[in-house]
Structure formats: structure tokens, C-alpha cells
Amino acid sequence: MANCPAGGQETAHHIINTGEGELRYLALSTNKSPEVVEFPDSGKYATLLLDAGGGANTLPQRTVGHIGQSVDYWEGE
């Protein structure tokens, strides 16, 4: 059993199949919200907010972007 704790690049993890056959694995999560992940190889990040305070009918809010390419709060307003 592996543990993949949250953290920065020092705790980044991935699965590599070093065998001859097909790799199958089972991943379980606490699915805590909000979730923020970083993809060090591509320089991207992703966020997921499951419930924005609107109850069960609120759609998840997802964001994917490139690290370091932020915009000003008032841009487009």
C-alpha cells in the first residue's frame, strides 16, 4: 500500500510500469475539497471545488492553468 501525501515537488508521485504485462492499480482518495494539484513536468496546475456553498445542486468548479501565468483580479471586469 502506498501513501501519496499532499505537498510540493518534494512529495510528487507517479506510477511507472516496469513489468512486461499490463499494469492495473486501484487508487482511493478522501476526495477533500478544495483540491489543488501541480504537474511539475508540464508546469500546470489544477483546482477542483466540489461544493461552492450552493448545496447539492452546485456544479463543481474546475480550473487548469500554467504556473506563473496569473491575471489581475480586475482583468475583464
N, C-alpha and C positions, 0 to 999 in steps of 0.2 A: 504494500500500500504506500502510495506517495502522498506527500503533503505539499501543496503549492501555495505558500503564504503570500499575502499581498505585500507589495513593496516596490522598490525601484529596480534598476537594471541588475543590482546585485542578487535579486531573487527571481529574475526572469527564468522561465522554464519552457521547455518544448519536448516533444516526443519524437524520437528517431527510431525507425525500424531497422535494426542491424541484422535481422534474420533473413532467411530465404523466403519464408511464406508471408501471407497477408497478416498485417497487424490489426488486431481488434482490441479496443480498450473501452472501459466504462469510466466515464467522468461524472462525478457528483459535485454539486455545489450547494452552498447555502442560499444562493440567489438573493443576496442582500442588495438593497437599493439605497443609494445610488451605487453604480458600478463604474469604475474608471480603469481602463487598461491602456498600456503603452506597448507599441510594437517597435522594439529597438531596431530591427533590421530594415524597416521601411520608413522610420521616423514619423509614424502615425500614432494617433490616439483614438479611443472610442469611449463614449459615455452612454450609460443607459439609466434612465429614471423610470421605474415601473409604475409608480403612483405619484402624480404631481399634486396630490391633495384633493383631487376631484372624485375620489372613490373608485368603485369597481368599474365604472364606465369610462374612466380616463384612459386614453391610449398611451402606450409607452412613448417616451421622448428619447430619441437616439441622436447622437452626434458622432461624426467621424471627421477627423481633420488631420492636418500636418502640424507637428510640434513646431512652435516658433512662428506660426503664421496666424497671429491673432488680429482681431479688428477692434476698433474703438467702440465703446458702448453705444455711442450716438450714431454710428455709421448707418446710413439708410433711413434714419428717422426723419 
